[in-house]
Amino acid sequence: MVKFTIVAVVFSLVALSSSNKCNLEEKSIEKSIKSYKNQCLRKGFKSSIGCVSGEGKLGKKALKKCNRLELSLIDLCNYSCPINGGWSDYSDWTPCSTECGGGSQERKRSCSNPAPQFGGADCLGDAEESQEC
């Protein structure tokens, strides 16, 4: 089943390259990406483009097919794996807004370490904090 799936995916990619059209939303490309993730990455394929892989080790044939599939996705669609956003460090606290109690101060951080790319998730949580001073 794995052999047939990967061959079908590579065939779909070749058909797309002949049409010189790559839309990552197209069903055949979505299917290729899904196969790449399920048949390669989840089974331990070490991606050359920074995709996260599962545990395991692929046999020679599967490894060769996964390499071809990844290269096809890169060549035809300039495919990149999603990169989820990560928070930067917080800035220093701002000076207290008052000198005699009852004030507040703030600090900020940005979702830029790394910034989300290629459909990756935004950072979770708040970008700003405040406290009484």
Secondary structure, DSSP 8 states (H G I E B T S, - for coil): -HHHHHHHHHHHHHHHHHHT---TTSHHHHHHHHHIIIIIGGGT---SS-----S----HHHHHHHHHHHHHHHHHH-----B-------------S-SSSS-EEEEE--S-TT--BTT-----S-SEEEEE-
